[in-house]
Amino acid sequence: MTIIDGKLISGQVKAELKQEVEAIRAAGGKIPHLAAILIGDNGASETYVASKIRSCEEIGFTSSLVRRDSSATEEEVLAIIDTLNRDADIDGFIVQLPLPGHINVDKVIEAIDPRKDVDGFHPINVGRMAKGLPAYISATPFGVLELIKRYQIETSGKHCVVVGRSQIVGLPMSLLMERNDYPGNCTVTLAHSKTRNIKEICLQADILIAALGKPGFITADMVKEGAVVIDVGLTRVEDPSKKSGFALKGDVAFDEVAPKASYITPVPGGVGLMTVAALMHNTLLASKKEIYG
């Protein structure tokens, strides 16, 4: 059993990006600029955005943060997006999710210029990805692909089961794993909360990707010997023994599943770290106009 080290791989990706940014700076080129919009005071969102800003500093990107409290109206958020869309210095930006309930998430995402949609959530980027055209791939699925690639895990002809059908992770992950490329060329089953016989389906998986958002959902009796297990889940669970008062848990019951797996990602220390690295990668692509020209 091999534990897939997200910290190691994300460090490699960031080092490669930093080297490229240093070459751009030496040549007098434009330094990539990533902006983030943060609405409200969600603790997890605060942590994620801070991590993204730190990563920008490590790599050498310019970063900006636009903050508003939870009372911000949908019109205010759309106006901020319009400003960032028109700002030539900003190469890409994200709207940190979740948003307060009174704001229509789909409306917000669709307002982002697809050329600056480095989260890869805009319908145009999702559609281009589905057709195999150049696109910004959602950061989490991109991170999973990079882990598979750097550990040289065979995917062609394998049965991949993706548990979870969210538009941010599960759906794009299923499309990417079946594409005619590496990683890819899998036979893919997309399972979800309404799937019958989900245990039996998971047991068929050569590659099992859990993205359901239910801590410990995947147990040892749902995983066949030698399967590759990728845990995308990341949920805060109360834990009085921790200084913070909570622990981060994945969708996979790691301790009981790990002995059966050939490869497995831990939580934390796995896919989550790759998500930020992938966002940085997309921002560099945006600054170089490599997707849309």
Order of alpha helices (4+ residues) and beta strands (2+ residues): beta-alpha-beta-alpha-beta-alpha-beta-alpha-alpha-alpha-beta-alpha-beta-alpha-beta-beta-beta-beta-alpha-beta-alpha
